């Protein structure tokens, strides 16, 4: 059930939108026959990725420093921790080893910080059975039609998990000096364009997907990513420290979906020292007015992951 009260005010703070390589944008059908771009090899990517969509990725997060939500709205935050995480395995590089082998790639399907913070946990609000999804706060309007970017860079998809609203524009780019496929298993119309060096494609995903959509490269089997395609902007993905925050949710009780690529539904958890079983990875949260609803630390065990 959802309940909302009070005024709607436009916040100045909104998520940044990633801007990808603008060179040589071509329709998917033209890319496979276009001549190769100049072969300028890239150095290993050392900078920080720009934020994409309405995901809030942050480091050294301090809740007390966050902007206070509007009247009738609240923020929702938490942190995921994985006990017993394995050391990332070095990936076996087959095709294009001369180029891709220089990046020291490791398996990032389970990525944790030094203290166990679990990256790339997907969190999104589920529609209410009677009332549907919550009405977006006005602050989300400025990114409703924004462009979000998935880049092929250093023989990886960056970011690993990309949030995409059905109203937004999607762009896949290739910053490498070799070609990549970007196979997106979107229902009902999957795509698998070959993107030449320096090129990009644009696409639309107008239909919400129940769970994250798999992305892969046919030429380089280790390249994997996920697209979270939702109508509502109320979604997030945990950062490298395991933190997430969703801003300006209407006050009331909302059910959230929790998911991770290596586990699927997040069910068996420990919250505040108590074990719990979130059926189908869902958990109901009460969003408080003009404050932050804290899920706190949610601890998972590696023993519960598929081996």
Secondary structure, DSSP 8 states (H G I E B T S, - for coil): -B---S-----S----------TTB--HHHHTTS------------S-----TT----SS--GGGS----TTEEEEEEEEEEET-----B----TTHHHHGGG--B--SS-B-TT-BB---EEEE--BTTTBS----GGGGGGTT-EEEEEEETTEEESSEEEEETTSEEEEEE-SSS-EEEEE--SS--EEEEE-TT-EEEE---S--SS-EEEE-SS-TT-EEEEEEESSS-EEE--TTSEEEEEEEESEEEEEEEEETTTEE--EEEETTEEEE-GGGEEEEEE-TTSEEEEEEEEEEGGGS--
